[in-house]
Amino acid sequence: MRKIAILLFLLFTMPKAENEYEPVPFLDVFDGIFLNSGKTFIYNYGLNSAFMVAGTYFIVQTDVDWEWRQFAYNNKPVVYAGMPAVMSGALVPVILPLSLYGIGRSQEDFKLQTAGIAAAQSVIISTTLTTGIKAFTSRQEPHIWGDDRQYREEDFSRDFKFGFLERIPFDGWPSGHTSAAWAMAATLTEFYPDNIPLAVGLYGYAIYMGLGVSTTIHWLSDGWAGAFFGYAIGKTVAGHFTQKESKYSFIVLPDRFMIARSF
């Protein structure tokens, strides 16, 4: 009985055959999500967080935010050019990760599945954290576009209401649209670092997103902050999913114990 028990143990702990396909579980999207959320703030020794705050202060205090807002407000073609960013910014962060994961499942491509899951986690973290930060910074939107379009002569780019839920945390600092776009770009380029066209496309879209929303629903500094924050999120999440960790297993044999290491 002892030998049978040992054989059964070995049977169930042995690596599966290489030709046996098991898709990456989609619930892996939550793997390490809390730790990655925290690491985002200290990514790059905290320099990304410092740049997003310091850069915002500089852009606001030098009146760049206000001048850019007035330029966009007075030039409707600029607003129209930015409108697709608002629309796509709500759809792409959902469609792209799910598409990558779905294609990876259909092609039995583990790397593509994991890339889709990592991109999805970066979007979840980005959306959650930027919404949380907005709830505490409560910045007034620039009122450039749509039903909220307002003519203003006095600079209100400094109108932050620090606290909790002083304003509804939809628009504001930092830009969630921009953060999500940069997070996906940083994540996916880590999975495919040699794919130059992919990097150009993803980061080109991310730059357009930051500029596009700054002519419609956000201040320019909102996009600045979202870019640095999203990049930190993407790099952090990608590092979690791409790092190669050694796996150890404990095996009991009739005459000894063994620790096996797989790579």
PABA-980941 format. One record per residue: chain; x, y, z of N, C-alpha, C in turn. Coordinates in steps of 0.05 Angstrom, whole numbers. Layout:
<sites>
   chain      n_x      n_y      n_z     ca_x     ca_y     ca_z      c_x      c_y      c_z
       A        X        Y        Z        X        Y        Z        X        Y        Z
...
</sites>
This chain:
<sites>
   chain      n_x      n_y      n_z     ca_x     ca_y     ca_z      c_x      c_y      c_z
       A       16      -24        0        0        0        0       17       25        0
       A       39       24       14       57       47       15       68       53      -12
       A       76       32      -27       87       37      -54       66       47      -73
       A       42       38      -70       20       47      -87       15       77      -82
       A       15       84      -56       10      112      -48       32      130      -60
       A       57      120      -59       79      136      -69       77      139      -99
       A       69      117     -113       66      119     -142       44      138     -151
       A       22      137     -135        0      156     -141        8      184     -137
       A       24      189     -115       34      216     -110       51      226     -133
       A       69      208     -142       87      216     -164       72      221     -189
       A       51      205     -194       35      207     -218       22      235     -220
       A       11      244     -197       -4      269     -197       15      293     -195
       A       40      290     -187       58      312     -184       77      315     -207
       A       78      295     -225       96      296     -248       86      317     -268
       A      105      330     -282       97      349     -302       80      336     -324
       A       61      351     -334       44      340     -355       59      338     -381
       A       50      321     -398       63      317     -424       62      343     -440
       A       82      347     -456       85      372     -471       62      376     -491
       A       50      355     -501       29      357     -521        2      360     -509
       A        0      360     -482      -26      362     -469      -31      392     -464
       A      -52      402     -477      -57      431     -477      -76      438     -454
       A      -66      458     -439      -83      470     -418      -81      500     -421
       A     -103      513     -427     -102      542     -431      -95      557     -405
       A      -85      581     -407      -79      597     -384     -106      607     -372
       A     -112      601     -347     -138      610     -335     -141      640     -336
       A     -164      649     -344     -168      678     -346     -168      691     -318
       A     -174      675     -297     -173      686     -270     -145      694     -261
       A     -125      686     -277      -98      695     -271      -95      725     -274
       A     -116      738     -285     -116      767     -287     -113      780     -259
       A     -121      765     -239     -119      776     -211      -94      767     -197
       A      -77      752     -210      -52      742     -198      -34      766     -191
       A      -28      770     -165      -10      790     -156      -20      819     -160
       A      -46      822     -164      -57      848     -171      -54      869     -148
       A      -56      860     -123      -53      879     -101      -24      888      -98
       A       -6      869      -99       22      875      -97       31      893     -120
       A       22      887     -144       29      903     -168       18      931     -165
       A       -5      934     -154      -17      960     -150        1      977     -132
       A       11      965     -111       28      980      -93       55      987     -105
       A       66      967     -120       92      971     -133       92      994     -154
       A       68      999     -165       66     1019     -185       76     1046     -175
       A       70     1053     -150       77     1079     -139      107     1082     -134
       A      121     1059     -131      149     1061     -126      166     1051     -150
       A      152     1047     -173      167     1039     -197      188     1059     -204
       A      211     1050     -214      233     1068     -222      241     1085     -198
       A      242     1072     -175      250     1086     -150      232     1109     -143
       A      207     1107     -152      188     1128     -146      190     1152     -164
       A      208     1151     -184      212     1175     -201      187     1180     -219
       A      174     1159     -227      150     1163     -244      128     1179     -228
       A      125     1171     -203      105     1185     -186      114     1214     -182
       A      140     1218     -178      151     1245     -174      147     1262     -199
       A      153     1250     -223      150     1265     -248      121     1273     -254
       A      103     1255     -247       75     1261     -253       65     1285     -236
       A       75     1286     -211       67     1308     -193       82     1334     -200
       A      108     1332     -203      125     1355     -208      118     1367     -235
       A      115     1349     -255      108     1359     -282       81     1373     -283
       A       62     1362     -268       36     1375     -267       38     1403     -254
       A       53     1405     -233       57     1431     -220       69     1451     -239
       A       89     1443     -253      103     1460     -272       84     1469     -295
       A       69     1450     -306       51     1456     -329       29     1475     -320
       A       19     1472     -295       -2     1489     -285        9     1517     -279
       A       32     1518     -264       42     1544     -255       53     1561     -278
       A       62     1549     -299       72     1564     -322       50     1572     -342
       A       25     1566     -335        2     1572     -351        0     1556     -377
       A       16     1536     -380       15     1519     -404      -12     1505     -405
       A      -22     1496     -383      -48     1483     -382      -70     1502     -392
       A      -70     1526     -382      -91     1545     -390      -89     1553     -419
       A      -65     1559     -428      -61     1567     -456      -69     1544     -475
       A      -62     1519     -468      -70     1497     -485     -100     1493     -485
       A     -113     1497     -462     -142     1496     -460     -155     1517     -478
       A     -145     1541     -477     -156     1562     -493     -152     1557     -523
       A     -129     1547     -530     -123     1540     -558     -143     1519     -568
       A     -147     1498     -553     -166     1478     -561     -195     1489     -563
       A     -202     1504     -543     -230     1515     -542     -235     1533     -566
       A     -216     1548     -575     -219     1567     -597     -214     1554     -624
       A     -207     1529     -625     -202     1516     -651     -217     1489     -651
       A     -241     1490     -662     -258     1466     -662     -246     1443     -677
       A     -231     1447     -699     -219     1424     -712     -200     1408     -694
       A     -187     1422     -675     -170     1409     -656     -187     1391     -638
       A     -210     1402     -630     -228     1386     -613     -238     1362     -628
       A     -246     1365     -653     -256     1343     -669     -234     1322     -672
       A     -209     1330     -675     -187     1312     -678     -183     1295     -653
       A     -190     1307     -630     -187     1292     -605     -210     1275     -597
       A     -233     1279     -610     -257     1264     -602     -254     1233     -605
       A     -241     1223     -626     -237     1193     -627     -222     1182     -603
       A     -205     1198     -591     -190     1189     -567     -210     1183     -544
       A     -229     1200     -541     -249     1196     -520     -265     1171     -524
       A     -273     1167     -549     -289     1143     -556     -273     1117     -553
       A     -250     1117     -566     -233     1093     -566     -222     1087     -538
       A     -218     1108     -523     -207     1104     -496     -224     1088     -477
       A     -250     1087     -484     -268     1071     -468     -271     1042     -478
       A     -265     1038     -504     -269     1012     -516     -243      995     -519
       A     -222     1008     -527     -197      993     -532     -187      978     -508
       A     -187      990     -484     -177      976     -460     -193      951     -453
       A     -217      948     -464     -233      924     -460     -229      905     -483
       A     -230      915     -507     -229      898     -531     -202      886     -535
       A     -181      902     -532     -154      892     -538     -145      869     -520
       A     -146      871     -494     -137      848     -477     -154      823     -482
       A     -180      826     -484     -197      803     -489     -192      790     -516
       A     -186      807     -536     -180      796     -563     -154      780     -562
       A     -134      792     -549     -108      778     -547     -111      751     -533
       A     -126      751     -511     -130      726     -497     -146      706     -513
       A     -167      715     -527     -183      698     -543     -168      686     -566
       A     -152      702     -580     -136      692     -602     -115      673     -592
       A     -104      679     -569      -84      661     -557      -96      634     -550
       A     -121      634     -541     -135      609     -534     -140      593     -560
       A     -149      606     -581     -155      592     -606     -130      581     -619
       A     -108      595     -616      -83      586     -628      -65      570     -609
       A      -75      565     -585      -60      551     -564      -33      564     -560
       A      -33      591     -560       -9      607     -556       -9      617     -527
       A        8      604     -510        8      611     -482       19      640     -477
       A       38      648     -493       50      675     -490       29      696     -496
       A       14      692     -517       -7      711     -524      -30      712     -504
       A      -36      689     -493      -57      688     -472      -47      704     -448
       A      -22      699     -440      -12      713     -416       -9      743     -421
       A       -2      750     -446        0      779     -453      -28      792     -450
       A      -48      778     -460      -76      788     -457      -84      792     -428
       A      -77      772     -412      -84      773     -383      -69      796     -370
       A      -43      799     -376      -27      820     -364      -38      848     -373
       A      -45      850     -398      -57      876     -408      -83      882     -393
       A      -99      861     -389     -124      865     -374     -119      874     -346
       A      -99      862     -333      -93      870     -305      -84      899     -304
       A      -67      906     -324      -57      934     -324      -80      954     -327
       A     -100      947     -343     -123      964     -346     -140      966     -320
       A     -143      943     -307     -158      942     -282     -144      960     -261
       A     -118      956     -259     -103      972     -239     -105     1002     -246
       A     -101     1008     -272     -101     1036     -280     -128     1049     -274
       A     -150     1035     -282     -177     1046     -278     -182     1050     -248
       A     -175     1030     -232     -181     1032     -203     -165     1054     -190
       A     -139     1055     -195     -122     1074     -181     -127     1103     -191
       A     -130     1107     -217     -135     1134     -226     -162     1145     -216
       A     -182     1127     -214     -208     1136     -203     -205     1143     -174
       A     -189     1127     -159     -184     1132     -131     -170     1158     -127
       A     -149     1164     -143     -134     1189     -141     -152     1212     -147
       A     -168     1210     -168     -187     1232     -175     -206     1238     -152
       A     -214     1217     -137     -232     1222     -115     -220     1240      -94
       A     -193     1241      -93     -179     1257      -73     -169     1284      -84
       A     -164     1285     -110     -155     1310     -122     -177     1328     -132
       A     -199     1316     -141     -223     1330     -149     -218     1355     -165
       A     -205     1352     -188     -199     1374     -205     -222     1381     -224
       A     -228     1406     -227     -249     1414     -246     -240     1409     -274
       A     -258     1398     -290     -253     1392     -318     -250     1418     -334
       A     -238     1417     -358     -233     1442     -372     -257     1453     -388
       A     -278     1438     -390     -303     1448     -403     -298     1457     -431
       A     -285     1439     -447     -279     1446     -475     -299     1435     -494
       A     -311     1412     -488     -325     1396     -507     -352     1387     -497
       A     -371     1384     -516     -397     1372     -509     -416     1391     -494
       A     -433     1379     -479     -453     1395     -464     -441     1412     -442
       A     -416     1405     -434     -403     1420     -413     -385     1443     -423
       A     -386     1447     -450     -369     1468     -462     -377     1495     -450
       A     -357     1509     -439     -362     1535     -427     -341     1556     -435
       A     -350     1580     -441     -331     1601     -447     -321     1612     -420
       A     -295     1614     -417     -283     1625     -393     -260     1644     -400
       A     -258     1666     -385     -236     1685     -388     -216     1682     -366
       A     -224     1673     -343     -206     1671     -320     -195     1643     -319
       A     -170     1641     -313     -156     1615     -311     -166     1599     -287
       A     -178     1576     -292     -187     1558     -271     -172     1531     -271
       A     -149     1531     -283     -134     1506     -285     -123     1497     -258
       A     -122     1515     -238     -112     1509     -212     -134     1500     -193
       A     -158     1496     -204     -181     1489     -187     -181     1459     -179
       A     -165     1453     -159     -166     1427     -146     -181     1429     -120
       A     -196     1409     -112     -208     1408      -86     -199     1383      -71
       A     -177     1385      -58     -166     1362      -45     -183     1354      -21
       A     -189     1329      -20     -207     1318        1     -217     1291       -9
       A     -241     1285       -3     -252     1259      -13     -279     1264      -26
       A     -281     1258      -52     -306     1260      -67     -317     1289      -66
       A     -300     1308      -68     -309     1336      -70     -323     1340      -97
       A     -314     1325     -117     -327     1324     -143     -329     1295     -151
       A     -346     1289     -171     -349     1262     -181     -323     1254     -195
       A     -311     1231     -188     -284     1224     -199     -285     1211     -227
       A     -296     1226     -247     -296     1216     -274     -274     1230     -290
       A     -278     1256     -294     -257     1272     -307     -239     1281     -284
       A     -215     1290     -290     -197     1300     -269     -169     1290     -272
       A     -154     1293     -251     -125     1287     -251     -120     1261     -235
       A     -106     1242     -247      -95     1241     -275     -115     1229     -294
       A     -109     1230     -320     -126     1220     -341     -126     1189     -341
       A     -150     1178     -336     -152     1149     -337     -150     1138     -365
       A     -160     1152     -385     -157     1144     -413     -127     1141     -420
       A     -112     1162     -413      -84     1162     -420      -69     1141     -405
       A      -75     1138     -379      -61     1118     -363      -65     1090     -373
       A      -90     1083     -381      -96     1057     -391      -81     1051     -417
       A      -80     1071     -435      -66     1068     -461      -36     1063     -457
       A      -24     1079     -439        5     1075     -433       10     1049     -419
       A       -8     1041     -401       -5     1016     -387       -5      992     -406
       A      -23      992     -425      -24      970     -444        0      970     -462
       A        9      994     -470       33      996     -487       58      985     -473
       A       61      994     -448       85      985     -433       84      955     -427
       A       60      945     -422       57      916     -417       63      899     -441
       A       51      905     -463       53      888     -487       81      890     -500
       A       94      913     -498      121      915     -510      141      900     -493
       A      135      894     -468      153      878     -452      151      848     -461
       A      127      840     -469      123      813     -479      136      809     -507
       A      135      830     -523      146      828     -550      166      851     -555
       A      188      850     -541      207      873     -542      220      877     -569
       A      221      857     -586      234      860     -612      215      868     -634
       A      190      871     -628      170      878     -648      168      909     -650
       A      184      921     -667      185      950     -669      158      962     -679
       A      146      950     -700      120      961     -709       99      961     -687
       A       99      940     -670       80      939     -648       85      962     -629
       A      110      966     -622      117      988     -603      110     1015     -614
       A      115     1019     -640      108     1045     -652       78     1049     -652
       A       63     1028     -658       34     1030     -659       22     1035     -631
       A       32     1020     -611       21     1022     -584       28     1049     -572
       A       53     1057     -573       61     1082     -561       51     1106     -577
       A       48     1103     -604       36     1124     -620        7     1129     -611
       A       -7     1107     -607      -35     1109     -598      -36     1122     -570
       A      -17     1114     -552      -17     1125     -525      -12     1155     -525
       A        7     1164     -542       12     1192     -544      -12     1207     -555
       A      -25     1196     -575      -49     1208     -586      -71     1210     -565
       A      -73     1189     -549      -93     1189     -528      -89     1212     -508
       A      -64     1216     -500      -59     1238     -481      -65     1265     -493
       A      -57     1269     -518      -63     1295     -531      -92     1298     -538
       A     -105     1276     -547     -133     1277     -554     -151     1284     -532
       A     -147     1272     -509     -165     1278     -486     -159     1306     -475
       A     -134     1316     -480     -128     1343     -470     -141     1365     -486
       A     -153     1358     -508     -168     1377     -525     -198     1373     -522
       A     -206     1356     -504     -235     1350     -502     -244     1349     -472
       A     -234     1330     -457     -245     1325     -430     -225     1329     -408
       A     -200     1334     -415     -179     1336     -395     -161     1360     -399
       A     -146     1367     -379     -125     1386     -381     -100     1372     -392
       A      -82     1387     -403      -57     1375     -414      -42     1361     -392
       A      -41     1372     -368      -26     1360     -346      -39     1334     -336
       A      -65     1331     -341      -78     1306     -334      -67     1284     -352
       A      -63     1290     -377      -51     1270     -396      -22     1265     -389
       A       -7     1285     -381       21     1282     -373       23     1262     -350
       A        7     1267     -329        7     1250     -306       -2     1222     -313
       A      -22     1219     -329      -32     1193     -337      -12     1176     -352
       A        5     1190     -368       25     1176     -383       46     1164     -365
       A       57     1180     -346       77     1169     -328       66     1148     -310
       A       41     1152     -301       29     1132     -283       23     1106     -298
       A       12     1108     -322        6     1084     -337       30     1069     -345
       A       52     1083     -352       77     1069     -359       87     1053     -335
       A       86     1065     -311       94     1051     -287       77     1026     -282
       A       51     1028     -287       33     1005     -283       41      983     -303
       A       44      990     -328       50      970     -348       76      955     -343
       A       97      970     -337      122      958     -331      121      939     -307
       A      107      948     -287      104      932     -262       90      906     -267
       A       67      908     -281       51      884     -287       66      865     -306
       A       78      876     -326       93      859     -345      115      844     -331
       A      129      858     -313      151      845     -299      141      822     -282
       A      117      825     -271      105      804     -255       99      779     -271
       A       89      783     -295       81      760     -312      103      749     -329
       A      124      764     -334      145      753     -352      169      743     -337
       A      171      749     -311      194      740     -296      194      709     -295
       A      218      697     -297      221      668     -297      230      660     -270
       A      212      647     -256      218      637     -229      222      607     -230
       A      242      598     -215      246      569     -213      224      557     -196
       A      215      533     -205      194      519     -190      205      495     -177
       A      199      491     -152      209      468     -136      186      450     -129
       A      192      424     -129      172      405     -120      185      385     -101
       A      170      376      -81      180      358      -60      170      330      -67
       A      189      311      -71      182      284      -80      191      264      -58
       A      173      246      -52      180      225      -33      185      199      -48
       A      208      187      -44      215      161      -56      217      140      -34
       A      216      114      -41      216       94      -20      240       95       -1
       A      263      104      -11      286      104        5      297      132       12
       A      285      153        2      296      180        7      275      202       -1
       A      281      226        7      266      249       -1      282      264      -22
       A      267      278      -40      280      293      -61      266      320      -66
       A      282      340      -73      271      365      -82      278      369     -111
       A      258      370     -128      263      373     -157      259      401     -165
       A      276      410     -183      275      438     -193      270      437     -223
       A      250      452     -232      244      454     -261      248      482     -270
       A      254      486     -296      259      512     -307      240      519     -329
</sites>
